[in-house]
Amino acid sequence: MDILIKEIADFLYSFKNKTIEANILVEKYSEQIKNYSKVLTQQGLKNEYEENFLTILGYSLRLDDIKQRIFFTFQEAVYAIDLDKIMKNDDSLKLNTVVYILVLDCLIDEYKSGKIDKELKQEALRVYKKIEERKAKEDKKYHLYQY
């Protein structure tokens, strides 16, 4: 596994069994998250995982409060990394590491500036909605087979 991915995964994993408020996360770790995000973007991983990034960002946007979005997205990131480590799923570990750091960086930028990129928000909501609709269709098919 790539050394950077391992380093970022270990950073997220270090928060297992800890609760960290959004303002503390931003205050203490925003530069580290920004640096990770920058390097991942330079390596082309933001483009490679763009749909996943937009999905998680869209999912986070269902919460109106930016502090809640940061808090819950961070908790989900830690949980996903923990699960990937338990399952020894390196592909999922890489995906979750990249996507959650990119989303957290985006959310932290919004928190600090008070502004959200309207185009990015619309694209994230569109991708998330499309995935939710696909899931609803599959659920409907499943329920039809139950009768």
C-alpha angles and dihedrals in degrees: 000000000000112000093230093051090050091049093050092044090051090049091054092041090054087073094060110132090012130106117213124183119230096246091052091047090052094043097048106026110025094099092050091048090046091052092049090048092050093052093045090051091048089052089055094246094125089062092043093054098031097125091049090047091051091046094054092042090050090048091052091050091069085081114074098202113080092210090056091047091054094043097049095039090052092048090049090050092053091046093049092049091048091051092047091051092049091048092042089229104157095178092054091042090056093046094048093044093052098040098046094047090050092048093046090050090051092048093047090052089053091048092051098043100033088225132106126202100249094203092050090047092052092047092048092049091048093052092044092049091050091053092047090051091050090049091049090053091051091048090050091052090049092051091051089058092053093067 
